[in-house]
Amino acid sequence: MRMRYQVLLLAFVRITLHSGSRMIYPFLSAFARGLGVDLAAISLAITVRSAAGLFTPFFSALADRWNHKTGIQLGLAIFVIGNLLVVIWPTYMAFIISLVLASLGSYMVIPTTQAYLGDRVNFHQRGLAIGLNEAGWALGFMLGMPVIAFLIRRFGWLGPFPALVVMGLAMMVLVQRLLPSAETSGSDVAAHPKLKQALRLVFSSPIARIGLVMGFFISAANEVVTLVFGVWIETSFGLMLAALGGAAALIGVSELIGELSSGSILDRLGKKRTLFLGLVFNGLTALALPWMGQELWGALLGLTLFYFGYEFIIVSEITLMTGVLSSARATLMGANLAFISLGRMAGALIAPVLYRSGFQANALAALAFDLLAILALWRFAAARKEN
């Protein structure tokens, strides 16, 4: 199977995973009402889900030890089991466990696909490949959220979960049939480090550690806005489920443009420079969000620009990190995803507290995290020169 079609297949896998993970945010109120809990309880569930990402390096190290196709298949299987659980046992506790399992599956698939592309695409052309793969994040929002809105409206809060089970199973079949096997893709288990060795390689590298901290700040900046934007839009302008689905699709379009535009210029402009420009743009947009949000069109425009900036950033950061430690690439990308998850966890914890003071507090926190990420990027660039 040609590389371009492999990238396309892996993007469809990502669409499936992210449709499940991202539906919580715009429909936060619907899930809370359906489960009979408040916003704080849903925020706690999201925090626990994010905490599960801390185990990502251990899962991705297995992919370094085995092969990428096996890692992707196992991750999809865990994702399916997680979504199936809440269908069988529709309670708040099952909802939390479901989020954790589905996320663990995603956390195994995502760094494995990034490492897969890192092994097969030259670094000077890798930005476009990573950008196309990361488009699954935006398309999961843009295409998935209107469907999720319909399913919730038609079948209640539980409606999306059976659909995600079916989609996950379909992706497992396609990966099994179409993705090259370990033998044909050149995987060599003996050439890869063991779990302990891979983790030691990652966390003993100063450059890798700085890059991981940078990922934490980037994701925290995004999460303090993402967790509350659905509630902010609904309470400020009275949008209902269908309209929230449309707003989510609009944000998905902006993210897709951010991912593809970042991927298209990364290889020409340079990874660090592109990342710096994205952080500056995202921080300024966060600062402007409360002012723009005085009218519905301004709020939607501001969120569109904010998520465009974030995707521009994240594609740059991921591509930059794939070039840091080739000897344990999947483990490093798993650690990167773990720190991104840790940033989301921190953002999810503080976002509801900040929101009590108004949405402007969340926006200012996003700006502060972006500034910290710029500082980490400066240290990252200095460390690479020293080495």
C-alpha positions as a Markdown table, in Angstrom:
| # | Residue | x | y | z |
|---|---|---|---|---|
| 1 | Met | 0.0 | 0.0 | 0.0 |
| 2 | Arg | 1.5 | 3.4 | -1.1 |
| 3 | Met | 2.5 | 5.8 | 1.7 |
| 4 | Arg | -0.1 | 8.4 | 0.7 |
| 5 | Tyr | -2.9 | 5.9 | 1.2 |
| 6 | Gln | -1.4 | 4.8 | 4.5 |
| 7 | Val | -1.5 | 8.4 | 5.7 |
| 8 | Leu | -5.1 | 8.6 | 4.6 |
| 9 | Leu | -6.1 | 5.4 | 6.4 |
| 10 | Leu | -4.4 | 6.5 | 9.6 |
| 11 | Ala | -6.2 | 9.9 | 9.3 |
| 12 | Phe | -9.6 | 8.0 | 9.2 |
| 13 | Val | -8.5 | 6.1 | 12.3 |
| 14 | Arg | -7.8 | 9.4 | 14.0 |
| 15 | Ile | -11.2 | 10.8 | 12.9 |
| 16 | Thr | -12.9 | 7.8 | 14.7 |
| 17 | Leu | -10.9 | 8.3 | 17.9 |
| 18 | His | -11.3 | 12.0 | 18.1 |
| 19 | Ser | -15.0 | 12.0 | 17.4 |
| 20 | Gly | -15.3 | 10.0 | 20.6 |
| 21 | Ser | -12.9 | 12.1 | 22.7 |
| 22 | Arg | -14.0 | 15.5 | 21.6 |
| 23 | Met | -17.7 | 15.1 | 21.8 |
| 24 | Ile | -17.6 | 15.7 | 25.6 |
| 25 | Tyr | -16.7 | 19.4 | 25.2 |
| 26 | Pro | -19.5 | 21.0 | 23.1 |
| 27 | Phe | -22.1 | 18.7 | 24.6 |
| 28 | Leu | -20.9 | 19.0 | 28.2 |
| 29 | Ser | -24.3 | 20.1 | 29.4 |
| 30 | Ala | -26.2 | 17.3 | 27.6 |
| 31 | Phe | -24.0 | 14.6 | 29.2 |
| 32 | Ala | -24.3 | 16.2 | 32.6 |
| 33 | Arg | -28.1 | 16.4 | 32.3 |
| 34 | Gly | -28.4 | 12.8 | 31.0 |
| 35 | Leu | -26.2 | 11.4 | 33.8 |
| 36 | Gly | -27.9 | 13.6 | 36.5 |
| 37 | Val | -24.7 | 15.3 | 37.6 |
| 38 | Asp | -23.3 | 18.8 | 37.6 |
| 39 | Leu | -20.5 | 20.5 | 35.6 |
| 40 | Ala | -18.0 | 19.8 | 38.3 |
| 41 | Ala | -18.7 | 16.1 | 38.1 |
| 42 | Ile | -18.2 | 16.0 | 34.3 |
| 43 | Ser | -15.0 | 18.1 | 34.7 |
| 44 | Leu | -13.8 | 15.5 | 37.2 |
| 45 | Ala | -14.5 | 12.7 | 34.7 |
| 46 | Ile | -12.5 | 14.6 | 32.0 |
| 47 | Thr | -9.7 | 15.1 | 34.5 |
| 48 | Val | -9.5 | 11.4 | 35.3 |
| 49 | Arg | -9.5 | 10.7 | 31.5 |
| 50 | Ser | -6.6 | 13.1 | 31.0 |
| 51 | Ala | -4.7 | 11.5 | 33.9 |
| 52 | Ala | -4.9 | 8.2 | 32.0 |
| 53 | Gly | -2.7 | 9.8 | 29.4 |
| 54 | Leu | 0.2 | 9.6 | 31.9 |
| 55 | Phe | 0.5 | 5.9 | 31.1 |
| 56 | Thr | 1.0 | 6.6 | 27.4 |
| 57 | Pro | 4.8 | 6.2 | 27.4 |
| 58 | Phe | 4.4 | 2.6 | 28.7 |
| 59 | Phe | 2.0 | 1.7 | 26.0 |
| 60 | Ser | 4.0 | 3.4 | 23.2 |
| 61 | Ala | 7.2 | 1.7 | 24.4 |
| 62 | Leu | 5.4 | -1.6 | 23.6 |
| 63 | Ala | 5.0 | -0.4 | 20.1 |
| 64 | Asp | 8.7 | 0.4 | 20.0 |
| 65 | Arg | 9.3 | -3.2 | 21.2 |
| 66 | Trp | 6.7 | -4.9 | 19.0 |
| 67 | Asn | 5.5 | -3.2 | 15.8 |
| 68 | His | 3.4 | -0.3 | 14.9 |
| 69 | Lys | 0.5 | -2.2 | 13.3 |
| 70 | Thr | 0.1 | -4.3 | 16.5 |
| 71 | Gly | 0.1 | -1.2 | 18.6 |
| 72 | Ile | -2.6 | 0.5 | 16.4 |
| 73 | Gln | -4.8 | -2.6 | 16.5 |
| 74 | Leu | -4.5 | -3.0 | 20.3 |
| 75 | Gly | -5.3 | 0.6 | 20.8 |
| 76 | Leu | -8.4 | 0.4 | 18.7 |
| 77 | Ala | -9.6 | -2.7 | 20.6 |
| 78 | Ile | -9.3 | -0.9 | 23.9 |
| 79 | Phe | -11.2 | 2.1 | 22.4 |
| 80 | Val | -14.0 | -0.3 | 21.3 |
| 81 | Ile | -14.2 | -1.9 | 24.7 |
| 82 | Gly | -14.4 | 1.4 | 26.4 |
| 83 | Asn | -17.3 | 2.7 | 24.4 |
| 84 | Leu | -19.1 | -0.6 | 24.6 |
| 85 | Leu | -18.9 | -0.5 | 28.4 |
| 86 | Val | -21.1 | 2.5 | 28.8 |
| 87 | Val | -23.7 | 1.0 | 26.4 |
| 88 | Ile | -24.0 | -2.0 | 28.6 |
| 89 | Trp | -23.8 | -0.1 | 31.9 |
| 90 | Pro | -25.1 | 3.5 | 31.4 |
| 91 | Thr | -24.1 | 5.1 | 34.7 |
| 92 | Tyr | -21.8 | 7.9 | 35.8 |
| 93 | Met | -19.2 | 5.5 | 37.0 |
| 94 | Ala | -19.3 | 3.5 | 33.8 |
| 95 | Phe | -19.1 | 6.8 | 31.9 |
| 96 | Ile | -15.8 | 7.6 | 33.7 |
| 97 | Ile | -14.4 | 4.2 | 33.1 |
| 98 | Ser | -15.5 | 4.4 | 29.5 |
| 99 | Leu | -13.7 | 7.7 | 29.0 |
| 100 | Val | -10.5 | 6.3 | 30.5 |
| 101 | Leu | -10.5 | 3.1 | 28.4 |
| 102 | Ala | -11.3 | 4.9 | 25.2 |
| 103 | Ser | -8.6 | 7.4 | 26.0 |
| 104 | Leu | -6.0 | 4.7 | 26.7 |
| 105 | Gly | -6.8 | 3.2 | 23.4 |
| 106 | Ser | -6.4 | 6.6 | 21.7 |
| 107 | Tyr | -3.2 | 7.2 | 23.6 |
| 108 | Met | -1.7 | 4.0 | 22.2 |
| 109 | Val | -2.8 | 4.6 | 18.7 |
| 110 | Ile | -1.8 | 8.3 | 18.3 |
| 111 | Pro | 2.0 | 8.2 | 19.2 |
| 112 | Thr | 2.3 | 4.9 | 17.3 |
| 113 | Thr | 1.0 | 6.5 | 14.1 |
| 114 | Gln | 3.3 | 9.5 | 14.7 |
| 115 | Ala | 6.3 | 7.1 | 15.1 |
| 116 | Tyr | 5.1 | 5.1 | 12.1 |
| 117 | Leu | 5.3 | 8.3 | 9.9 |
| 118 | Gly | 8.5 | 9.4 | 11.6 |
| 119 | Asp | 10.2 | 6.1 | 10.6 |
| 120 | Arg | 9.0 | 6.3 | 7.0 |
| 121 | Val | 9.0 | 10.0 | 6.0 |
| 122 | Asn | 12.1 | 12.1 | 5.7 |
| 123 | Phe | 12.3 | 14.8 | 8.4 |
| 124 | His | 12.4 | 17.6 | 5.7 |
| 125 | Gln | 9.1 | 16.4 | 4.3 |
| 126 | Arg | 7.6 | 15.1 | 7.5 |
| 127 | Gly | 5.6 | 18.3 | 8.3 |
| 128 | Leu | 3.1 | 17.6 | 5.5 |
| 129 | Ala | 2.7 | 14.0 | 6.5 |
| 130 | Ile | 2.1 | 14.8 | 10.2 |
| 131 | Gly | -0.2 | 17.7 | 9.2 |
| 132 | Leu | -2.4 | 15.4 | 7.1 |
| 133 | Asn | -2.5 | 12.8 | 9.8 |
| 134 | Glu | -3.3 | 15.4 | 12.5 |
| 135 | Ala | -6.2 | 16.5 | 10.2 |
| 136 | Gly | -8.0 | 13.6 | 11.8 |
| 137 | Trp | -8.3 | 15.7 | 15.0 |
| 138 | Ala | -10.1 | 18.5 | 13.2 |
| 139 | Leu | -12.2 | 16.2 | 11.0 |
| 140 | Gly | -13.3 | 14.3 | 14.1 |
| 141 | Phe | -14.8 | 17.6 | 15.3 |
| 142 | Met | -16.0 | 19.0 | 11.9 |
| 143 | Leu | -17.6 | 15.8 | 10.7 |
| 144 | Gly | -18.3 | 14.0 | 13.9 |
| 145 | Met | -19.9 | 16.7 | 16.0 |
| 146 | Pro | -23.0 | 17.3 | 13.8 |
| 147 | Val | -23.5 | 13.5 | 13.7 |
| 148 | Ile | -23.1 | 13.4 | 17.5 |
| 149 | Ala | -25.6 | 16.2 | 17.9 |
| 150 | Phe | -28.1 | 14.3 | 15.8 |
| 151 | Leu | -27.6 | 11.1 | 17.8 |
| 152 | Ile | -28.0 | 12.9 | 21.2 |
| 153 | Arg | -31.1 | 14.7 | 19.9 |
| 154 | Arg | -32.6 | 11.5 | 18.6 |
| 155 | Phe | -31.5 | 8.9 | 21.1 |
| 156 | Gly | -30.4 | 10.8 | 24.2 |
| 157 | Trp | -26.9 | 11.2 | 25.7 |
| 158 | Leu | -26.1 | 7.5 | 25.2 |
| 159 | Gly | -26.8 | 7.7 | 21.4 |
| 160 | Pro | -23.1 | 8.3 | 20.2 |
| 161 | Phe | -21.6 | 5.3 | 22.0 |
| 162 | Pro | -22.9 | 2.4 | 19.9 |
| 163 | Ala | -21.9 | 4.3 | 16.7 |
| 164 | Leu | -18.4 | 4.7 | 18.1 |
| 165 | Val | -18.2 | 1.0 | 18.8 |
| 166 | Val | -19.2 | 0.2 | 15.1 |
| 167 | Met | -16.7 | 2.7 | 13.8 |
| 168 | Gly | -13.9 | 1.4 | 15.9 |
| 169 | Leu | -14.5 | -2.2 | 14.7 |
| 170 | Ala | -14.5 | -1.0 | 11.1 |
| 171 | Met | -11.2 | 0.7 | 11.6 |
| 172 | Met | -9.7 | -2.4 | 13.1 |
| 173 | Val | -10.7 | -4.4 | 10.0 |
| 174 | Leu | -9.3 | -1.8 | 7.6 |
| 175 | Val | -6.0 | -1.6 | 9.5 |
| 176 | Gln | -5.7 | -5.3 | 9.5 |
| 177 | Arg | -6.4 | -5.6 | 5.8 |
| 178 | Leu | -4.6 | -2.5 | 4.4 |
| 179 | Leu | -1.7 | -1.5 | 6.6 |
| 180 | Pro | 1.5 | -3.3 | 5.8 |
| 181 | Ser | 2.5 | -6.0 | 8.2 |
| 182 | Ala | 5.6 | -5.8 | 10.4 |
| 183 | Glu | 7.6 | -7.9 | 8.0 |
| 184 | Thr | 6.8 | -5.7 | 5.0 |
| 185 | Ser | 7.2 | -2.4 | 6.8 |
| 186 | Gly | 10.6 | -3.2 | 7.9 |
| 187 | Ser | 10.0 | -3.6 | 11.7 |
| 188 | Asp | 12.8 | -5.3 | 13.6 |
| 189 | Val | 12.0 | -6.0 | 17.2 |
| 190 | Ala | 15.6 | -6.8 | 18.0 |
| 191 | Ala | 16.7 | -3.4 | 16.9 |
| 192 | His | 14.5 | -1.6 | 19.3 |
| 193 | Pro | 15.2 | -0.8 | 23.0 |
| 194 | Lys | 13.4 | -2.6 | 25.8 |
| 195 | Leu | 10.8 | -0.7 | 27.9 |
| 196 | Lys | 13.2 | 0.4 | 30.6 |
| 197 | Gln | 15.9 | 1.4 | 28.1 |
| 198 | Ala | 13.5 | 3.4 | 26.0 |
| 199 | Leu | 12.1 | 5.3 | 29.0 |
| 200 | Arg | 15.6 | 6.0 | 30.2 |
| 201 | Leu | 16.6 | 7.4 | 26.8 |
| 202 | Val | 13.6 | 9.8 | 26.8 |
| 203 | Phe | 13.8 | 11.1 | 30.3 |
| 204 | Ser | 17.6 | 11.4 | 30.4 |
| 205 | Ser | 17.6 | 13.7 | 27.3 |
| 206 | Pro | 17.6 | 17.5 | 28.2 |
| 207 | Ile | 16.1 | 18.4 | 24.8 |
| 208 | Ala | 13.4 | 15.8 | 25.2 |
| 209 | Arg | 12.5 | 17.0 | 28.7 |
| 210 | Ile | 12.2 | 20.6 | 27.6 |
| 211 | Gly | 10.1 | 19.6 | 24.6 |
| 212 | Leu | 7.8 | 17.6 | 26.9 |
| 213 | Val | 7.3 | 20.6 | 29.2 |
| 214 | Met | 6.5 | 22.8 | 26.2 |
| 215 | Gly | 3.8 | 20.3 | 25.2 |
| 216 | Phe | 2.3 | 20.6 | 28.7 |
| 217 | Phe | 2.0 | 24.4 | 28.4 |
| 218 | Ile | 0.5 | 24.2 | 24.9 |
| 219 | Ser | -2.2 | 21.8 | 25.9 |
| 220 | Ala | -3.1 | 23.6 | 29.1 |
| 221 | Ala | -3.6 | 26.8 | 27.2 |
| 222 | Asn | -6.0 | 25.0 | 24.9 |
| 223 | Glu | -7.9 | 23.1 | 27.7 |
| 224 | Val | -8.7 | 26.1 | 29.9 |
| 225 | Val | -10.8 | 27.5 | 26.9 |
| 226 | Thr | -12.0 | 24.2 | 25.4 |
| 227 | Leu | -13.6 | 22.8 | 28.6 |
| 228 | Val | -15.9 | 25.8 | 29.0 |
| 229 | Phe | -16.5 | 27.2 | 25.5 |
| 230 | Gly | -19.7 | 25.1 | 25.0 |
| 231 | Val | -21.1 | 26.2 | 28.3 |
| 232 | Trp | -20.0 | 29.8 | 27.5 |
| 233 | Ile | -21.7 | 29.8 | 24.1 |
| 234 | Glu | -24.9 | 28.1 | 25.4 |
| 235 | Thr | -25.4 | 30.3 | 28.4 |
| 236 | Ser | -24.4 | 33.6 | 26.7 |
| 237 | Phe | -26.4 | 33.1 | 23.5 |
| 238 | Gly | -28.9 | 30.3 | 24.3 |
| 239 | Leu | -27.7 | 28.0 | 21.5 |
| 240 | Met | -29.3 | 24.5 | 21.5 |
| 241 | Leu | -27.8 | 21.2 | 20.5 |
| 242 | Ala | -28.1 | 21.6 | 16.8 |
| 243 | Ala | -26.6 | 25.0 | 16.8 |
| 244 | Leu | -23.8 | 23.8 | 19.1 |
| 245 | Gly | -23.1 | 21.0 | 16.6 |
| 246 | Gly | -22.9 | 23.6 | 13.9 |
| 247 | Ala | -20.5 | 25.8 | 16.0 |
| 248 | Ala | -18.4 | 22.7 | 16.6 |
| 249 | Ala | -18.2 | 22.0 | 12.9 |
| 250 | Leu | -17.1 | 25.6 | 12.2 |
| 251 | Ile | -14.3 | 25.2 | 14.8 |
| 252 | Gly | -13.4 | 21.9 | 13.1 |
| 253 | Val | -13.0 | 23.7 | 9.8 |
| 254 | Ser | -10.7 | 26.2 | 11.3 |
| 255 | Glu | -8.6 | 23.5 | 13.0 |
| 256 | Leu | -8.4 | 21.6 | 9.7 |
| 257 | Ile | -7.1 | 24.7 | 7.9 |
| 258 | Gly | -4.6 | 25.2 | 10.8 |
| 259 | Glu | -3.3 | 21.7 | 10.5 |
| 260 | Leu | -3.0 | 21.7 | 6.7 |
| 261 | Ser | -1.5 | 25.2 | 6.5 |
| 262 | Ser | 1.0 | 24.4 | 9.2 |
| 263 | Gly | 1.9 | 21.1 | 7.5 |
| 264 | Ser | 2.4 | 22.8 | 4.2 |
| 265 | Ile | 4.8 | 25.6 | 5.4 |
| 266 | Leu | 6.6 | 23.7 | 8.2 |
| 267 | Asp | 9.1 | 22.1 | 5.8 |
| 268 | Arg | 9.8 | 25.5 | 4.2 |
| 269 | Leu | 9.7 | 28.0 | 7.0 |
| 270 | Gly | 11.2 | 25.7 | 9.7 |
| 271 | Lys | 9.6 | 23.9 | 12.6 |
| 272 | Lys | 10.8 | 26.2 | 15.4 |
| 273 | Arg | 9.9 | 29.4 | 13.6 |
| 274 | Thr | 6.5 | 28.1 | 12.6 |
| 275 | Leu | 5.8 | 27.0 | 16.2 |
| 276 | Phe | 6.8 | 30.4 | 17.6 |
| 277 | Leu | 4.5 | 32.2 | 15.2 |
| 278 | Gly | 1.6 | 29.9 | 16.1 |
| 279 | Leu | 2.1 | 30.5 | 19.8 |
| 280 | Val | 2.2 | 34.3 | 19.4 |
| 281 | Phe | -1.0 | 34.2 | 17.2 |
| 282 | Asn | -2.8 | 31.9 | 19.7 |
| 283 | Gly | -1.9 | 34.0 | 22.7 |
| 284 | Leu | -3.1 | 37.2 | 21.1 |
| 285 | Thr | -6.4 | 35.5 | 20.0 |
| 286 | Ala | -6.9 | 34.3 | 23.6 |
| 287 | Leu | -6.5 | 37.9 | 24.8 |
| 288 | Ala | -9.1 | 39.1 | 22.3 |
| 289 | Leu | -11.7 | 36.4 | 22.9 |
| 290 | Pro | -13.7 | 38.0 | 25.7 |
| 291 | Trp | -13.9 | 41.3 | 23.8 |
| 292 | Met | -14.9 | 39.5 | 20.6 |
| 293 | Gly | -17.4 | 37.4 | 22.5 |
| 294 | Gln | -19.8 | 40.2 | 23.2 |
| 295 | Glu | -21.7 | 39.2 | 20.1 |
| 296 | Leu | -22.4 | 35.6 | 18.8 |
| 297 | Trp | -20.6 | 36.1 | 15.5 |
| 298 | Gly | -17.6 | 37.6 | 17.3 |
| 299 | Ala | -17.5 | 34.7 | 19.8 |
| 300 | Leu | -17.6 | 32.1 | 16.9 |
| 301 | Leu | -15.0 | 34.1 | 14.9 |
| 302 | Gly | -12.7 | 34.3 | 18.0 |
| 303 | Leu | -13.0 | 30.6 | 18.7 |
| 304 | Thr | -12.4 | 29.8 | 15.1 |
| 305 | Leu | -9.1 | 31.8 | 15.2 |
| 306 | Phe | -8.1 | 30.3 | 18.5 |
| 307 | Tyr | -8.4 | 26.7 | 17.3 |
| 308 | Phe | -6.8 | 27.6 | 14.0 |
| 309 | Gly | -3.8 | 28.8 | 16.1 |
| 310 | Tyr | -3.8 | 25.8 | 18.3 |
| 311 | Glu | -3.7 | 23.3 | 15.5 |
| 312 | Phe | -1.0 | 25.3 | 13.8 |
| 313 | Ile | 1.0 | 25.0 | 17.0 |
| 314 | Ile | 0.4 | 21.3 | 17.7 |
| 315 | Val | 1.4 | 20.1 | 14.3 |
| 316 | Ser | 4.6 | 22.1 | 14.6 |
| 317 | Glu | 5.3 | 20.7 | 18.0 |
| 318 | Ile | 4.7 | 17.1 | 17.1 |
| 319 | Thr | 6.8 | 17.3 | 14.0 |
| 320 | Leu | 9.6 | 19.0 | 15.9 |
| 321 | Met | 9.5 | 16.2 | 18.5 |
| 322 | Thr | 9.7 | 13.4 | 15.9 |
| 323 | Gly | 13.2 | 14.6 | 15.1 |
| 324 | Val | 14.5 | 14.5 | 18.6 |
| 325 | Leu | 15.2 | 10.9 | 19.6 |
| 326 | Ser | 15.0 | 8.4 | 16.7 |
| 327 | Ser | 16.2 | 5.5 | 18.7 |
| 328 | Ala | 13.1 | 5.5 | 20.9 |
| 329 | Arg | 10.7 | 7.5 | 18.7 |
| 330 | Ala | 7.4 | 5.8 | 19.7 |
| 331 | Thr | 8.3 | 6.1 | 23.4 |
| 332 | Leu | 9.1 | 9.8 | 23.1 |
| 333 | Met | 5.9 | 10.5 | 21.2 |
| 334 | Gly | 4.0 | 8.6 | 23.9 |
| 335 | Ala | 5.7 | 10.7 | 26.5 |
| 336 | Asn | 4.9 | 13.8 | 24.5 |
| 337 | Leu | 1.2 | 12.8 | 24.5 |
| 338 | Ala | 1.4 | 12.0 | 28.2 |
| 339 | Phe | 2.6 | 15.6 | 28.9 |
| 340 | Ile | 0.0 | 17.0 | 26.6 |
| 341 | Ser | -2.6 | 14.9 | 28.6 |
| 342 | Leu | -1.1 | 16.2 | 31.8 |
| 343 | Gly | -1.6 | 19.8 | 30.5 |
| 344 | Arg | -5.2 | 19.0 | 29.7 |
| 345 | Met | -5.7 | 17.6 | 33.1 |
| 346 | Ala | -4.3 | 20.7 | 34.7 |
| 347 | Gly | -6.4 | 22.9 | 32.4 |
| 348 | Ala | -9.5 | 20.8 | 33.2 |
| 349 | Leu | -9.0 | 21.2 | 36.9 |
| 350 | Ile | -8.6 | 25.0 | 36.9 |
| 351 | Ala | -11.0 | 25.8 | 34.0 |
| 352 | Pro | -14.3 | 25.6 | 36.1 |
| 353 | Val | -12.7 | 27.5 | 38.9 |
| 354 | Leu | -11.6 | 30.3 | 36.6 |
| 355 | Tyr | -15.0 | 30.3 | 34.9 |
| 356 | Arg | -16.6 | 31.4 | 38.1 |
| 357 | Ser | -14.9 | 34.8 | 37.6 |
| 358 | Gly | -16.0 | 34.9 | 34.0 |
| 359 | Phe | -14.8 | 33.6 | 30.7 |
| 360 | Gln | -12.1 | 36.4 | 30.6 |
| 361 | Ala | -10.2 | 34.6 | 33.4 |
| 362 | Asn | -10.0 | 31.5 | 31.2 |
| 363 | Ala | -8.8 | 33.5 | 28.3 |
| 364 | Leu | -6.0 | 35.2 | 30.3 |
| 365 | Ala | -4.9 | 31.8 | 31.6 |
| 366 | Ala | -4.6 | 30.6 | 28.0 |
| 367 | Leu | -2.4 | 33.6 | 27.2 |
| 368 | Ala | -0.2 | 32.9 | 30.2 |
| 369 | Phe | 0.3 | 29.3 | 29.2 |
| 370 | Asp | 1.2 | 30.3 | 25.7 |
| 371 | Leu | 3.9 | 32.7 | 27.0 |
| 372 | Leu | 5.3 | 29.9 | 29.1 |
| 373 | Ala | 5.4 | 27.6 | 26.0 |
| 374 | Ile | 7.3 | 30.4 | 24.1 |
| 375 | Leu | 9.9 | 30.4 | 27.0 |
| 376 | Ala | 10.2 | 26.6 | 26.7 |
| 377 | Leu | 10.6 | 26.8 | 23.0 |
| 378 | Trp | 13.5 | 29.3 | 23.5 |
| 379 | Arg | 15.2 | 26.9 | 25.9 |
| 380 | Phe | 14.6 | 24.0 | 23.5 |
| 381 | Ala | 16.3 | 25.9 | 20.6 |
| 382 | Ala | 19.2 | 26.8 | 22.9 |
| 383 | Ala | 19.6 | 23.2 | 24.0 |
| 384 | Arg | 19.7 | 21.9 | 20.4 |
| 385 | Lys | 22.5 | 24.4 | 19.6 |
| 386 | Glu | 24.5 | 23.2 | 22.6 |
| 387 | Asn | 24.2 | 19.6 | 21.3 |
